[in-house]
Structure formats: C-alpha cells, structure tokens
Amino acid sequence: MEKLTVFILCGGKSSRMESEKGLVLFQEKPFIEHIIQAILPVTDQIKLITASKEYDYLPYEKIADIISDRGPLGGIYTALTYSETEFNLILSCDIPLISSELLKELISKHTKEAGITVFATESRIHPLIGIYSKNILPIVKEAIEANELKMMDLLAKTPHQIIKIEESENFPLTNINSTDELNDLNINLS
C-alpha cells in the first residue's frame, strides 16, 4: 500500500466511561498510548481527532471536528478532509488491546477498489478499525448532511471489503466503553 495516515478518533461523549476514554488507564498506561504503540511499527504518521487539551502531552497533531456532535462519522469526515493520503487507517481511542499484527493484516489485505476495509467476525463488524479511502469523502459528507450517522449505513452505501476473522481473534478488537467492561478486561487478563 502507498502512504498511509492514521487517525485516532478521540472525540465522543464518553458518558458510560465517565472520563476521557482515550486517557483511561489500562495496565498503568492510557488507552491512547497502547494504541500508538501498536501503530508505530506500521507508521509514525499519526493524527488525533480531538478538541480536548488533555491530549496535548502527545507529540501528534490534534484536529478538532469540523462539525461537532456527529459521532464517529463526524470524526471520519474530519480525518478524510484533512488527510493528504488516499489511504487512512481510522481507529477509535477505546481499543487498548489492538496489535501491530492485526493492523498489518488489515493494511496488507486492503484492496484499492474498496472505499472501506474492516474486520468482522460472525457476530460483529468493527467499523472503527478500518482503512478509509479519501475518495469516499463525498459519501461521508452527504451522510452527515442527511444526519445519517450510523456507521453500518455508511458501510452499506460504500464499496467495502470485510476481512473475516474468527470469534477467538475478536478479543484484541474489543472496544472498552464502561468501567464494568474495563474491570472485566482486567479480570480476563490477570
């Protein structure tokens, strides 16, 4: 694949977590640092989609949403608008177990024909761990203007590629949305 930019979506209300989700500590490090650690063997072209000053300690460019309160789709719209590369790895900030190996697999299996490439198991699609082409920006913009903000609706409208993985491989893709889920994760890993 040609050059790639990684955008980590750090927006969101974090209402169930009750604090800035990307900065929640897991194994004594914020989620965001686990994710960056997984990205660095792939590329150092990392940008954060956030308006929060709490991420200022990280040496990466921060970009505020162009249109606020549009959920992940708004973050993707902002990322693709600012991106200078055709291919963009979009990640949510709540996947502390993501690995370089999975990211490399996603990148290596992406085909140019796909506007979006994501992982899926039998039970779940992971739209916020994906390759998004800058070419789909008009589709994303149209969805935002129509207030159609569901990620699955965007996938349905866009030429996409699903990389099937086994349910057993799903664990590193798990997003952590609440303190209960974080507690479960800590228990499962101890």
Number of C-alpha atoms within 10 A of each C-alpha: 11 6 11 21 20 26 26 26 28 27 25 19 13 15 11 12 16 12 13 19 25 26 17 21 15 17 11 7 12 18 21 26 17 21 22 20 14 20 22 13 13 15 13 13 15 19 20 26 24 20 15 14 8 11 18 12 7 11 9 13 14 20 19 16 21 15 12 13 13 19 18 23 22 24 29 26 24 23 29 25 14 13 18 13 14 19 24 25 24 26 25 25 29 28 23 27 18 23 19 17 13 16 19 15 13 20 20 10 14 23 15 13 11 18 22 27 27 25 22 21 16 10 8 10 17 20 22 24 23 23 29 26 21 22 14 19 18 13 14 24 17 11 20 19 10 9 11 15 17 14 17 13 11 20 17 9 13 15 13 19 21 20 16 13 12 11 12 8 13 18 13 13 19 16 19 23 16 17 14 12 14 17 12 13 16 12 9 8 7 6
